Amino acid sequence: MNAEYVDGEVLLELKNVFPSQERMKVINNGSTLEFFSKVNENSNLTISGIDGKIVYSVKVNLSEGINYIELPDFNQAAIYIASIYNNSKIVSEKYIK
């Protein structure tokens, strides 16, 4: 952030209002994944049970900025782990559905 004082006013210039790294959270009672991406990229989304067994997998196209991905509706209440990954990184979030 740059600040400049001009004619009795402080002018602020915001270079980057988003965090410098990817982040995700599950919202809407476990029905939506909110993911912030620094770049446009093709990635994979997997949902696994707490035992590590993958119960859902899909390719996702992420845009730079905030992305919203609808999650599948599982009939069984359980703890799940949502993971988005590509060749260079993985980001995971645990949630209860």
N, C-alpha and C positions, 0 to 999 in steps of 0.2 A: 504494500500500500504506500503510495506517495501522497504527501500533503504539501500544499502550497498556500501561502498567505497572500491574497490579492484584494486590494481595496477594502480592507476591514473584514473580509470573509475568508474562511478556511475552505479550500477546495481539496477534495479527496479524490484520488484516482485509484480504483480497485483493479488490480491486475488479474487476480484470480480469486473468485468468491467461493470456489469449491475446494475441498480438501485435495491434497497432492497425491492421494492414493485411492484405490478402489475401496468401496465399502458397500455393504448390503444389509438389509433388514427385511424381515417378514412382517407384513402389515395386513390389515383387514381380516383379523382372526385366522391367519394362516392361509388366506386365499391368494395373496399377491406378494411377489418378491420385488423389492425396490433395490436397484443396483446402480451405483454411480461408476461410470467408466471414464477413464482419461482419454480414450481413443475409440474410434470405430473399429470393431473387431468381431470375428466369428469365434464363438466359444461353445462350450458344452455345459449344460445344466444337468446335474444328477441330484436325485432325492434318494437318500438311503435311510434305513431304519437305524436305530441305536446299535443294532447288532452288526452294522456295516453292510448289510445286504442292500443292493441297489434295487429300488422299487419303481423308479421312473428315470428316464434319460432322454434328453432332446438337445438338438443343436439350436443355438440362439444367435441372432445377429444383434450385437450391441452397438448403440450409437454413443458418441461422445456426450457425456452428461448423464442425466438420470433416466433410467430405463425401468419400465414396469412389466413384469412377466407374471402371467396368471399361472398359479400352481394347480396341480390336479387335486380333485376332491377325493381323498381316501375315505373309505367307509369306516375304517377302524381308527379310534382315537389312540395316538401314540406320540412318541418323540421322534422327530425326523431331523435330518441334517441336509440342508440345501447347499450345494457346492457349484460354483461356476469356475471353470478352468479352461485354459488353453495350453499351449506348449511351454509357456514361461512362468505361469503363476496359477495359484488356486486360492479362492476366497470362499469360506464356509460360514454358515450360520445355523445354529440349532434352534428348532421351534417345536411347539406342541400343537397338534391338530386334534 
